[in-house]
Amino acid sequence: MKVAQRIKELRKSHGHTQEYLIEHLHLSINSYETGSKIPTLMSIVKICKFYTLSLDEFFAPMNYPPKEK
């Protein structure tokens, strides 16, 4: 669910609707955000490219992978 929350957070911070992302990325954004589908790594990469993020930046707020102390 953390990935779903992150996608929703990014979308909302840019003022985009689910429909806008679906139209531009051709991905099941609504299914990802509800948790009924898990996005593939390639789908996450597509979202990152759209928002000009690295994978590290995408996963950083989730503390994934966990940092060793």
Phi and psi restraints in degrees (value plus and minus 20) as a CYANA .aco file:
   2 LYS   PHI     -84.0   -44.0
   2 LYS   PSI     -57.6   -17.6
   3 VAL   PHI     -85.4   -45.4
   3 VAL   PSI     -62.8   -22.8
   4 ALA   PHI     -80.4   -40.4
   4 ALA   PSI     -63.4   -23.4
   5 GLN   PHI     -84.6   -44.6
   5 GLN   PSI     -58.3   -18.3
   6 ARG   PHI     -86.0   -46.0
   6 ARG   PSI     -62.2   -22.2
   7 ILE   PHI     -81.5   -41.5
   7 ILE   PSI     -66.0   -26.0
   8 LYS   PHI     -82.5   -42.5
   8 LYS   PSI     -62.4   -22.4
   9 GLU   PHI     -80.6   -40.6
   9 GLU   PSI     -66.1   -26.1
  10 LEU   PHI     -82.8   -42.8
  10 LEU   PSI     -66.7   -26.7
  11 ARG   PHI     -79.1   -39.1
  11 ARG   PSI     -69.0   -29.0
  12 LYS   PHI     -87.9   -47.9
  12 LYS   PSI     -56.4   -16.4
  13 SER   PHI     -85.7   -45.7
  13 SER   PSI     -42.1    -2.1
  14 HIS   PHI    -118.7   -78.7
  14 HIS   PSI     -18.7    21.3
  15 GLY   PHI      52.9    92.9
  15 GLY   PSI       6.4    46.4
  16 HIS   PHI    -119.4   -79.4
  16 HIS   PSI     127.5   167.5
  17 THR   PHI    -110.3   -70.3
  17 THR   PSI     146.2   186.2
  18 GLN   PHI     -80.4   -40.4
  18 GLN   PSI     -61.8   -21.8
  19 GLU   PHI     -80.0   -40.0
  19 GLU   PSI     -59.8   -19.8
  20 TYR   PHI     -80.7   -40.7
  20 TYR   PSI     -67.1   -27.1
  21 LEU   PHI     -87.3   -47.3
  21 LEU   PSI     -60.4   -20.4
  22 ILE   PHI     -79.1   -39.1
  22 ILE   PSI     -64.0   -24.0
  23 GLU   PHI     -84.1   -44.1
  23 GLU   PSI     -60.0   -20.0
  24 HIS   PHI    -107.6   -67.6
  24 HIS   PSI     -49.6    -9.6
  25 LEU   PHI    -128.5   -88.5
  25 LEU   PSI     -35.7     4.3
  26 HIS   PHI      36.4    76.4
  26 HIS   PSI      24.7    64.7
  27 LEU   PHI    -142.0  -102.0
  27 LEU   PSI     139.7   179.7
  28 SER   PHI    -103.6   -63.6
  28 SER   PSI      42.9    82.9
  29 ILE   PHI     -76.3   -36.3
  29 ILE   PSI     -63.9   -23.9
  30 ASN   PHI     -81.3   -41.3
  30 ASN   PSI     -59.5   -19.5
  31 SER   PHI     -88.5   -48.5
  31 SER   PSI     -55.6   -15.6
  32 TYR   PHI     -86.6   -46.6
  32 TYR   PSI     -65.5   -25.5
  33 GLU   PHI     -89.4   -49.4
  33 GLU   PSI     -49.3    -9.3
  34 THR   PHI    -104.8   -64.8
  34 THR   PSI     -33.4     6.6
  35 GLY   PHI      66.2   106.2
  35 GLY   PSI     -13.5    26.5
  36 SER   PHI     -97.2   -57.2
  36 SER   PSI     -39.4     0.6
  37 LYS   PHI    -154.5  -114.5
  37 LYS   PSI     125.6   165.6
  38 ILE   PHI    -120.7   -80.7
  38 ILE   PSI     106.5   146.5
  39 PRO   PHI     -88.7   -48.7
  39 PRO   PSI     123.7   163.7
  40 THR   PHI     -94.9   -54.9
  40 THR   PSI     146.1   186.1
  41 LEU   PHI     -80.0   -40.0
  41 LEU   PSI     -58.7   -18.7
  42 MET   PHI     -84.7   -44.7
  42 MET   PSI     -54.7   -14.7
  43 SER   PHI     -86.7   -46.7
  43 SER   PSI     -61.1   -21.1
  44 ILE   PHI     -84.4   -44.4
  44 ILE   PSI     -59.6   -19.6
  45 VAL   PHI     -81.4   -41.4
  45 VAL   PSI     -62.2   -22.2
  46 LYS   PHI     -80.5   -40.5
  46 LYS   PSI     -63.2   -23.2
  47 ILE   PHI     -84.5   -44.5
  47 ILE   PSI     -62.6   -22.6
  48 CYS   PHI     -81.7   -41.7
  48 CYS   PSI     -63.8   -23.8
  49 LYS   PHI     -83.2   -43.2
  49 LYS   PSI     -60.8   -20.8
  50 PHE   PHI     -81.4   -41.4
  50 PHE   PSI     -60.3   -20.3
  51 TYR   PHI    -117.9   -77.9
  51 TYR   PSI      -8.6    31.4
  52 THR   PHI      32.2    72.2
  52 THR   PSI      34.6    74.6
  53 LEU   PHI    -142.5  -102.5
  53 LEU   PSI     130.8   170.8
  54 SER   PHI    -105.0   -65.0
  54 SER   PSI     144.4   184.4
  55 LEU   PHI     -80.7   -40.7
  55 LEU   PSI     -57.5   -17.5
  56 ASP   PHI     -79.9   -39.9
  56 ASP   PSI     -63.4   -23.4
  57 GLU   PHI     -86.3   -46.3
  57 GLU   PSI     -54.4   -14.4
  58 PHE   PHI     -84.7   -44.7
  58 PHE   PSI     -66.4   -26.4
  59 PHE   PHI    -106.6   -66.6
  59 PHE   PSI     -35.4     4.6
  60 ALA   PHI     -73.7   -33.7
  60 ALA   PSI     -66.8   -26.8
  61 PRO   PHI     -83.1   -43.1
  61 PRO   PSI     -39.1     0.9
  62 MET   PHI    -110.3   -70.3
  62 MET   PSI     -22.8    17.2
  63 ASN   PHI      34.8    74.8
  63 ASN   PSI      26.5    66.5
  64 TYR   PHI    -146.4  -106.4
  64 TYR   PSI     111.0   151.0
  65 PRO   PHI     -89.2   -49.2
  65 PRO   PSI     132.2   172.2
  66 PRO   PHI     -76.8   -36.8
  66 PRO   PSI     117.9   157.9
  67 LYS   PHI    -101.8   -61.8
  67 LYS   PSI     114.7   154.7
  68 GLU   PHI     -98.0   -58.0
  68 GLU   PSI     125.2   165.2
